[in-house]
Amino acid sequence: MLRFVAYPMRFLLVSICFSLLVLLPSCRAPKDMVFREIRNVGIESLGFTSSKLTAELEYYNPNNFGLELNRTDVDVFLNNQLLGHSTQDIQLKIPKRGNFIVPVVLDLDMKNLLKNGLAALMNKEVNIKVAGKIKLGKAGVYKTFPVDYSTTQKINLLN
């Protein structure tokens, strides 16, 4: 009878250890998404005080698991001057180890754009910074993550 009790306990212990070995690596923090390019930039609406700019941002997910993007709330800066704000409720599936496109609608502050943006566009390169937060998750469970991303973009107005 002692053997009968010991066998299920051993099986249970081995099962728990195996489960931990399988599940613990998946609890690692996800790697950052890799920005690829900006495409299809357009103007949705144009006004004297505010305008809306649309674009598609291509990213690559280096993780071995897919995610879901639920919400974005970010400010966009051009050479450290506020260019505009984007808040979107979105349901976007991010594939594992694959490229994905994030559509963006940016509310431009025309005062700041005219005051600072035109001078920045005269340079060959501009510093673009995105700061704010996004809500990512999986299987309906979401968590808010901070965003603080900067890049230098070459601009050629003579194309």
C-alpha positions in Angstrom: 0.0 0.0 0.0 2.9 2.3 0.7 4.1 1.9 -2.9 0.7 2.8 -4.3 0.7 6.1 -2.4 4.3 6.9 -3.3 3.8 6.4 -7.0 1.0 9.1 -7.4 3.0 11.5 -5.3 6.1 11.0 -7.4 4.0 11.4 -10.6 2.5 14.6 -9.2 6.0 16.0 -8.3 7.3 15.2 -11.7 4.3 16.7 -13.4 4.7 20.0 -11.3 8.4 20.2 -12.2 7.7 19.6 -15.9 4.9 22.2 -15.9 7.2 24.8 -14.2 10.0 24.1 -16.8 7.5 24.7 -19.6 5.7 27.7 -18.2 8.5 29.7 -16.6 10.3 30.6 -19.9 7.0 32.0 -21.2 6.8 34.4 -18.2 9.9 36.4 -19.4 9.3 40.0 -20.2 8.5 40.5 -23.9 11.2 41.9 -26.2 10.6 45.4 -27.6 8.9 45.7 -31.0 11.3 46.7 -33.8 10.3 49.7 -35.8 10.7 49.1 -39.6 9.2 52.1 -41.5 6.5 54.8 -41.9 4.3 54.4 -44.9 1.2 55.9 -46.5 1.4 59.3 -44.8 -1.6 61.5 -45.6 -3.7 64.3 -44.4 -7.2 63.4 -43.2 -8.3 66.9 -42.4 -6.6 70.3 -42.6 -7.5 73.3 -40.4 -5.9 76.6 -39.1 -5.8 75.4 -35.5 -5.7 71.6 -35.8 -5.3 69.0 -38.4 -5.3 65.2 -38.6 -2.4 63.3 -40.1 -2.7 59.6 -40.9 0.1 57.0 -41.4 0.9 53.4 -41.2 3.8 52.2 -39.0 5.4 48.9 -39.7 6.9 46.9 -36.8 8.4 43.5 -36.3 7.6 41.3 -33.2 10.7 39.4 -32.2 8.9 37.4 -29.6 7.9 33.7 -29.8 4.3 34.6 -29.0 1.6 36.8 -30.4 0.0 39.7 -28.6 -3.0 42.0 -29.0 -2.8 45.8 -29.1 -5.8 47.4 -27.4 -5.1 51.1 -26.9 -2.5 53.8 -27.7 -2.1 57.1 -26.0 1.0 58.9 -27.2 2.6 62.3 -27.8 4.8 62.8 -30.9 7.7 65.2 -30.8 9.7 66.6 -33.7 13.2 67.8 -32.6 11.9 67.9 -29.0 8.9 70.1 -29.9 5.4 68.7 -29.5 4.0 67.9 -32.9 0.7 66.2 -31.9 -1.2 63.6 -29.9 -2.7 60.3 -30.8 -5.2 58.4 -28.8 -6.8 55.3 -30.3 -8.9 52.4 -29.1 -7.8 49.6 -31.5 -8.0 45.8 -31.7 -4.9 44.7 -33.5 -3.5 41.2 -33.5 0.3 41.1 -33.4 1.7 37.9 -34.9 4.6 36.0 -33.3 8.0 36.6 -35.1 6.3 38.6 -37.8 5.7 42.1 -39.2 2.5 44.1 -38.5 1.1 47.4 -39.4 -0.3 49.9 -36.9 -2.6 52.6 -38.4 -2.1 56.0 -36.7 -4.2 59.1 -36.6 -2.3 62.1 -35.2 -4.0 65.2 -34.0 -1.6 68.0 -35.1 -1.2 71.3 -33.2 -0.9 73.7 -36.1 0.6 76.5 -34.0 3.5 74.2 -32.9 3.8 72.8 -36.4 4.2 76.2 -38.1 6.4 77.5 -35.3 8.8 74.6 -34.9 8.0 72.0 -37.5 9.0 74.0 -40.6 12.4 74.8 -39.2 12.9 71.1 -38.3 11.9 70.0 -41.8 14.6 72.2 -43.3 17.2 70.0 -41.7 18.3 66.8 -43.5 17.6 64.8 -40.4 15.0 65.2 -37.7 14.6 63.6 -34.3 11.2 61.9 -33.8 10.2 60.9 -30.3 7.1 59.1 -29.2 6.2 59.1 -25.5 3.1 57.8 -23.7 1.5 54.5 -23.1 0.0 51.5 -24.9 -2.2 48.6 -23.7 -1.0 45.2 -24.8 -2.3 41.8 -23.8 -3.2 38.3 -24.7 -6.4 36.3 -24.4 -8.4 39.3 -23.2 -5.9 40.1 -20.3 -4.3 43.5 -21.0 -1.6 45.5 -19.2 -0.5 49.1 -19.8 3.2 49.7 -20.8 5.1 52.9 -21.1 6.4 54.0 -24.5 9.5 56.1 -24.9 10.9 55.7 -28.3 13.3 58.0 -30.3 14.7 57.7 -33.8 16.4 59.9 -36.3 14.7 60.1 -39.7 16.2 61.4 -42.9 14.0 63.8 -44.8 14.5 64.7 -48.4 12.0 67.3 -49.5 13.3 67.4 -53.1 12.0 63.9 -54.0 
